[in-house]
Amino acid sequence: MEFVLSLIVLAAAVAVIAAPLRRGSHSNPTVAAELASLDAAKEAKYREIRDAELDFRTGKLSAGDYRSLDHALRAEAIELMRRLDAAREAAGGRPRA
């Protein structure tokens, strides 16, 4: 009897732990591709921001040019994050912080 009860508890634990994995495997491939594309674009934008900062620190950009470029790049990054959050919510997931 203890063995059967242990198996039931184990099966329930596995089901609860594996639920997020199962949910992700049945998602729409188009949505998954869009999420991957937006995530890659966000990471690329972060690299652009870091590159602009490095260019400013090494003297390749003036202070005014850096401020202007940094403002534009950060605005684009914010828009990408908003689109990524909206796509995640549409896919049935919660947006990440």
C-alpha positions in Angstrom: 0.0 0.0 0.0 2.8 2.4 0.8 4.4 1.7 -2.5 1.3 2.6 -4.4 0.9 5.8 -2.4 4.5 6.7 -3.1 4.0 6.2 -6.8 0.9 8.4 -6.8 2.8 11.2 -5.0 5.8 10.8 -7.3 3.6 11.0 -10.4 1.8 14.1 -9.1 5.1 15.8 -8.4 6.5 15.0 -11.8 3.2 16.3 -13.4 3.5 19.6 -11.5 7.2 20.1 -12.3 6.9 19.1 -16.0 3.8 21.3 -16.7 5.7 24.3 -17.9 7.8 22.1 -20.2 4.7 20.5 -21.7 3.1 23.9 -22.3 6.1 25.2 -24.2 6.3 22.2 -26.5 2.8 22.7 -27.8 3.2 26.4 -28.6 2.7 27.8 -32.1 6.0 27.7 -34.1 5.3 31.1 -35.5 5.0 32.6 -32.1 8.2 30.8 -30.9 10.0 32.2 -34.0 8.8 35.7 -33.3 9.9 35.5 -29.6 13.3 34.2 -30.7 13.6 37.0 -33.2 12.6 39.7 -30.8 14.9 38.3 -28.1 17.8 38.3 -30.6 17.0 41.9 -31.6 17.0 43.0 -28.0 20.4 41.4 -27.3 21.8 43.1 -30.5 20.4 46.4 -29.3 22.1 45.9 -25.9 25.4 45.3 -27.7 24.9 48.5 -29.7 24.4 50.4 -26.5 27.6 48.9 -25.0 29.5 49.7 -28.2 28.4 53.3 -28.2 29.4 53.6 -24.5 32.9 52.2 -25.3 33.2 54.5 -28.3 32.4 57.5 -26.0 34.9 56.3 -23.4 37.7 55.9 -25.9 37.0 59.3 -27.4 35.5 58.2 -30.7 32.2 60.0 -29.9 31.7 63.5 -28.6 29.6 64.0 -25.5 26.7 65.4 -27.6 26.8 62.7 -30.2 27.0 60.0 -27.4 23.9 61.5 -25.6 21.9 61.6 -28.8 22.9 58.1 -29.9 22.4 56.6 -26.4 18.9 58.2 -26.2 17.9 56.8 -29.6 19.3 53.3 -28.8 17.7 53.1 -25.4 14.3 54.2 -26.9 14.6 51.4 -29.5 15.6 48.9 -26.7 12.5 49.9 -24.7 10.3 49.4 -27.7 11.8 46.0 -28.3 11.2 45.0 -24.7 7.6 46.1 -24.9 7.0 44.1 -28.1 8.7 41.1 -26.5 6.5 41.3 -23.4 3.4 41.6 -25.5 4.4 38.6 -27.6 5.1 36.6 -24.5 1.7 37.5 -23.0 0.0 36.6 -26.3 1.8 33.2 -26.3 0.2 32.5 -22.9 3.3 33.1 -20.8 4.1 35.8 -18.3 6.5 38.6 -19.3 10.0 38.3 -17.7 11.4 41.0 -15.6 
